[in-house]
Amino acid sequence: MTNEAQFTVAGFVATKPFFSATRNGVSTISMRVAWTPRRVDRTTGEWADEPTCFVTVKCYGRMAENCQNSLDKGDPVVVRGTLSMHDYLSKQGANRTSVDINATAIGHDLSCGVSAFRRTR
């Protein structure tokens, strides 16, 4: 059993998945997933969008290859994995924090549409 919490998010693929390989030949995919929380404004009773949240999703090996053949920008997805965060300096010189999910599972969100599963060998 790992000592890391699993994080699950439902959202939409916000960028075209970027497929590459490590120096050792392991397939990898990186893509941004976004979601926009909605809340009811208690004063007006109307629904309002909150700021859109983004996370970078990374996966490796067979899952990366399957993602390359299955996912595209705009697809609704459910992602499960471990969360990691790191600070960096933006091109404009501002301190930023990046949130990443190292995915252990990814699939289409079937509450938004249909998908046809095909097992790979």
Summary of the structure (lengths in Angstrom):
residues: 121
radius of gyration: 16.5
end to end distance: 27.8
largest distance: 57.0
contacts: 292
relative contact order: 0.23
helix: 8%
strand: 52%
